Amino acid sequence: DVSADDCERQVSAAAEWAPERWYLALLGFAEHFRTSSPPKIRLCVHCLQAVFQFKPPQRIEARTHLQLGSVLYHHTKNSELARSHLEKAWFISQQVPQFEDVKFEAASILSELFCQQNLVDSAKPLLRKAIQISQQTPYWHCRLLFQLAQLHTLEKDLVSACDLLGVGAEYARVVGSEYTRALFLLSKGMLLLMERKLGEVHPLLTLCGTIVENWQGNPIQKESLRVFFLVLQVTHYLDAGQVKSVKPCLKQLQQCIQTISTLHDDEILPSNPADLFHWLPKEHMCVLVYLVTVMHSMQAGYLEKAQKYTDKALMQLEKLKMLDCSPILSTFQVILLEHIIMCRLVTGHKATALQEISQVCQLCQQSPRLFTNHAAQLHTLLGLYCISVNCMDNAEAQFTTALRLTTHQELWTYIVTNLASVYIREGNRHQELYSLLERINPDHNFPVSSHCLRAAAFYIRGLLSFFQGRYNEAKRFLRETLKMSNAEDLNRLTACSLVLLGHIFYVLGNHRESNNMVVPAMQLASKIPDMSVQLWSSALLKDLNKALGNTMDAHEAAQMHQNFSQQLLQDHIAACSLPDVLCIGAVHNPLCTVPLRTRICLCWVC
């Protein structure tokens, strides 16, 4: 083990050597201290700072400033000193010919530091200048273009980000890198999907598919491009609510990730420096494929399958987070938990859902950006929880807050649909209800292209007509829901529509037709499993069998209804036994007046 005293003695002896030798000695000691277990960052910095005592030439001076700035940025909280060294590295390196690596790495890290300090207006011109002078250095030119595009994306300036990615794709084509051209185009396709510019997405994805299939190179890089391409296709279908249509693409994606997991990393570096990029590590890609599979299972109503894949993904995430602090892992974890929380509410596990909502909040509090990006989803989940415990006032508060926090059209439509169901249940909010329904009218000017959400909007119309006693109108809306949900295997919507149609036929005295609806509704709800629909179906079956004179079947249905009621009651008691208020804000608001049965609050609402 090397001590600080040993370091100083050997460096003093090396002072008589040629500059390269004493510099390498100090650099070796600095690296030794940096990689010690635990790292000895103070001694590492001490060794690097000692370089300046020898009045080194510009190349060594600039590189040492970069090394100091990088160590301070990544291993300490002394951001001002890190910034000072990085700025000196950037300034000096521009005066040294053929010193691209130091120059552009300094610009890249310095721009990251500016963003960390919320100095985005300083980061952007720095990156633009670095991009301008890096055109003869393909690797750095592409990397800096990606970095500036990412910065614009974080600022929600997707138009500028898309423009930069387009520039990058053309540059990669000119320098003969079809692989990196595909990365730029796929990244642009991802942003176009976020912007809902579907007219531009389709030709772009078609071009990407051709490039990916024709590119012959490193097998892992090729398969990673295919995963990226297929993830975009699958999410595009899921955004459109086309659960059945997506199955072939999802199957290809799952086969692709199995292939990539069997390949060994090739240590041979590409001959073209513009190809020195990876989209995601294959371990991250594996979690991402689990994630989109969970999203598909949730939309299709295969909740047990969603649970299975969520458990696998979360287990893998925990292992990865022990070694990797990449922010994307926390994002994956939050999205997985958001889906499984909805799953718990449907299957009658409210207490577990509440604990997982708390877990999401704790994850989000560790990252302001993550909290901002998922605030609307958190309020939406709380609103759904409040519905499940029949707290409609609080559900309304959560949903209206979520609406204020989101600009995402699909999420907005989903929230409005659920808020409309709250107003229907309350029964005295006619003006607000009709105002909402006008904005999600499935017959014309529906705000999004999602097949699933449009089918849900028909269901909400049918539910309202049922409560108002307009049964023929209700049947028309529900049959439209059934037609759409059957077309894309939307099992939960199918079950809900069948049981509501069964209820309508029961009220109208058409018991046979009611039974034809309720029995398949119960079977489908058991397969999901959906506790609320099973409770509703068993109550109807009990009354139907009584009316039809089927005493044994009526008794069996009554027993099922009793069992479901007991399960839901026990779950409700378990949820209410959790701590009185779980506050999801930086500081608890002492003026919070949310009823204890809700058991959770958000300080923004309180």
Secondary structure as the mmCIF struct_conf table of DSSP 4:
data_model
#
loop_
_struct_conf.conf_type_id
_struct_conf.id
_struct_conf.beg_label_comp_id
_struct_conf.beg_label_asym_id
_struct_conf.beg_label_seq_id
_struct_conf.end_label_comp_id
_struct_conf.end_label_asym_id
_struct_conf.end_label_seq_id
HELX_RH_AL_P HELX_RH_AL_P1 ALA A 4 ALA A 14
TURN_TY1_P TURN_TY1_P1 ALA A 15 GLU A 16
BEND BEND1 TRP A 17 TRP A 17
HELX_RH_AL_P HELX_RH_AL_P2 PRO A 19 ARG A 34
TURN_TY1_P TURN_TY1_P2 THR A 35 THR A 35
BEND BEND2 SER A 36 PRO A 38
HELX_RH_AL_P HELX_RH_AL_P3 ILE A 41 ALA A 50
HELX_RH_3T_P HELX_RH_3T_P1 VAL A 51 PHE A 54
HELX_RH_AL_P HELX_RH_AL_P4 GLN A 58 HIS A 75
BEND BEND3 LYS A 77 LYS A 77
HELX_RH_AL_P HELX_RH_AL_P5 SER A 79 SER A 93
TURN_TY1_P TURN_TY1_P3 GLN A 94 GLN A 95
BEND BEND4 VAL A 96 VAL A 96
TURN_TY1_P TURN_TY1_P4 PRO A 97 GLN A 98
HELX_RH_AL_P HELX_RH_AL_P6 GLU A 100 GLN A 116
TURN_TY1_P TURN_TY1_P5 GLN A 117 ASN A 118
HELX_RH_AL_P HELX_RH_AL_P7 VAL A 120 GLN A 132
TURN_TY1_P TURN_TY1_P6 ILE A 133 ILE A 133
TURN_TY1_P TURN_TY1_P7 GLN A 135 GLN A 136
HELX_RH_AL_P HELX_RH_AL_P8 PRO A 138 LEU A 154
TURN_TY1_P TURN_TY1_P8 GLU A 155 LYS A 156
HELX_RH_AL_P HELX_RH_AL_P9 LEU A 158 VAL A 174
TURN_TY1_P TURN_TY1_P9 VAL A 175 GLY A 176
HELX_RH_AL_P HELX_RH_AL_P10 GLU A 178 GLU A 195
TURN_TY1_P TURN_TY1_P10 ARG A 196 ARG A 196
HELX_RH_AL_P HELX_RH_AL_P11 LEU A 198 ASN A 214
BEND BEND5 GLY A 217 GLY A 217
HELX_RH_AL_P HELX_RH_AL_P12 PRO A 219 ASP A 239
TURN_TY1_P TURN_TY1_P11 ALA A 240 GLY A 241
TURN_TY1_P TURN_TY1_P12 VAL A 243 VAL A 246
HELX_RH_AL_P HELX_RH_AL_P13 LYS A 247 THR A 262
BEND BEND6 LEU A 263 LEU A 263
HELX_LH_PP_P HELX_LH_PP_P1 HIS A 264 ASP A 266
HELX_LH_PP_P HELX_LH_PP_P2 ILE A 268 PRO A 270
BEND BEND7 SER A 271 ASN A 272
HELX_RH_3T_P HELX_RH_3T_P2 PRO A 273 ASP A 275
BEND BEND8 TRP A 279 LEU A 280
HELX_RH_AL_P HELX_RH_AL_P14 LYS A 282 ALA A 300
TURN_TY1_P TURN_TY1_P13 GLY A 301 GLY A 301
HELX_RH_AL_P HELX_RH_AL_P15 LEU A 303 LEU A 323
HELX_RH_AL_P HELX_RH_AL_P16 PRO A 327 THR A 347
TURN_TY1_P TURN_TY1_P14 GLY A 348 GLY A 348
HELX_RH_AL_P HELX_RH_AL_P17 LYS A 350 GLN A 365
TURN_TY1_P TURN_TY1_P15 GLN A 366 GLN A 366
HELX_RH_AL_P HELX_RH_AL_P18 PRO A 368 SER A 388
TURN_TY1_P TURN_TY1_P16 VAL A 389 ASN A 390
HELX_RH_AL_P HELX_RH_AL_P19 MET A 392 LEU A 405
HELX_RH_AL_P HELX_RH_AL_P20 GLN A 409 GLU A 426
BEND BEND9 GLY A 427 GLY A 427
HELX_RH_AL_P HELX_RH_AL_P21 HIS A 430 ARG A 439
TURN_TY1_P TURN_TY1_P17 ILE A 440 ILE A 440
TURN_TY1_P TURN_TY1_P18 PRO A 442 ASP A 443
BEND BEND10 HIS A 444 HIS A 444
BEND BEND11 PRO A 447 VAL A 448
HELX_RH_AL_P HELX_RH_AL_P22 HIS A 451 PHE A 467
TURN_TY1_P TURN_TY1_P19 GLN A 468 GLY A 469
HELX_RH_AL_P HELX_RH_AL_P23 TYR A 471 ALA A 487
TURN_TY1_P TURN_TY1_P20 GLU A 488 ASP A 489
HELX_RH_AL_P HELX_RH_AL_P24 ASN A 491 VAL A 507
TURN_TY1_P TURN_TY1_P21 LEU A 508 GLY A 509
HELX_RH_AL_P HELX_RH_AL_P25 HIS A 511 LYS A 527
TURN_TY1_P TURN_TY1_P22 ILE A 528 PRO A 529
HELX_RH_AL_P HELX_RH_AL_P26 MET A 531 ALA A 547
TURN_TY1_P TURN_TY1_P23 LEU A 548 GLY A 549
HELX_RH_AL_P HELX_RH_AL_P27 THR A 551 CYS A 576
TURN_TY1_P TURN_TY1_P24 SER A 577 SER A 577
BEND BEND12 LEU A 578 LEU A 578
BEND BEND13 ASP A 580 ASP A 580
STRN STRN1 LEU A 582 CYS A 583
BEND BEND14 GLY A 585 VAL A 587
TURN_TY1_P TURN_TY1_P25 PRO A 590 LEU A 591
HELX_RH_3T_P HELX_RH_3T_P3 LEU A 596 THR A 598
STRN STRN2 ILE A 600 CYS A 601
TURN_TY1_P TURN_TY1_P26 CYS A 603 VAL A 605
#
